[in-house]
Amino acid sequence: MQHSFGQRWGDRLIDAAVTGAVWCYFTLGFVVLFSPRYIVASFCPQHREERFQRFNSRFYQGFFALVRLLVPRHRWHIDPQAAAIRGSVIICNHVSYLDPLLFISLFERQKTVVKTSFFKVPIFGWVLRHAGYFPADSSGRYGRIMIEQVERMAGFLAAGGNFFIFPEGTRSRDGSLGTLNRGALKIARLCRAPIQVVRLANTDKLYRPGRFFFTTRSANTISMSLVERIEPDEVRELGVADLERRIAAALRRQAEPAQCGADRPDCRDARQHLSVQP
Amino acid sequence: MTREELQERILSILEHDFEFEAPGLTDNLRDDHGFDSIDAIELLGKIETMLGFTLSREEKEQAMSIRTINDILDYIEQIRSARQS
């Protein structure tokens, strides 16, 4: 469909306005609404990590509530089974910067791997460290953080936390699946935790790689689906190479709509999260 | 335990638990066998079991710079001798 010159510019103006509003939330919203909570929580080392994770989750819930309000043409389908995941290593494809934020908003207890350079950013790096996130690199002073976090991971997962990771390491520009890093699979084996494979689609239509502005005016459905669950026993039995192949195959499969039955207690739990929307 | 015995045990662990194929003493662990920091932390747990004592945080951090199987053997010998002295 051809758009007129005026309509294209109108769309761009709306994209710019929405992006500006979202950035205001990111900066001013953080400073005004959230930074006091982080500061108070930082004085309580015993519960600091848990509280930082919860605040992160709330902050991004607010972010996505704002995005949904401002960008109604993008619809969201979050598989309730995916939203109900607990105590697992979650593996997901990566298409947009929004992907990790979406996971943080969905899970109150969450950890992930973050680009090491982000740990050097003032305030942001402080939040990442105290939230218990991992640096991607373990060299130098980051080795200590890596060792501490890996050693505490089994307890974190056993307490219901989720460790989510995008094993491709970087966003896919064309939707195809890149090479998977095996670190998360090794953590699942080490911690005897289940692996849940989740497929995300179309977050890149809302926030495209390489673009600064949100794309707000085109109709789109963003979806998150649980496509595979690998039990801890299987995780231990399968070699890392076999695990990687199975996960890659699952991520390449077209996601089926969630089928919940009476024999699926996790689905019953999931129904309680039907209202969960990013 | 002699260095030869130590080498045998480490090679056995690497082959059975870390799926190494035909490991060489000077192979680059990361490039040749995909051995990363998570593996290093898992291996440290096995080294602790083998040595019969818990490694300190500083000793574990030292292990993050290991690059070859020879480095692993040197590391264990160094830890052992430091504890004995």
Interface residues (C-beta under 8 A of the other chain):
Chain A: S138 S139 G143 R144 M146 I147 V150 E151 R182 G183 K186 I187 L190 G239 V240 A241
Chain B: E19 G34 D36 S37 I38 D39 A40 I41 E42 R57 K60 E61 M64 S65
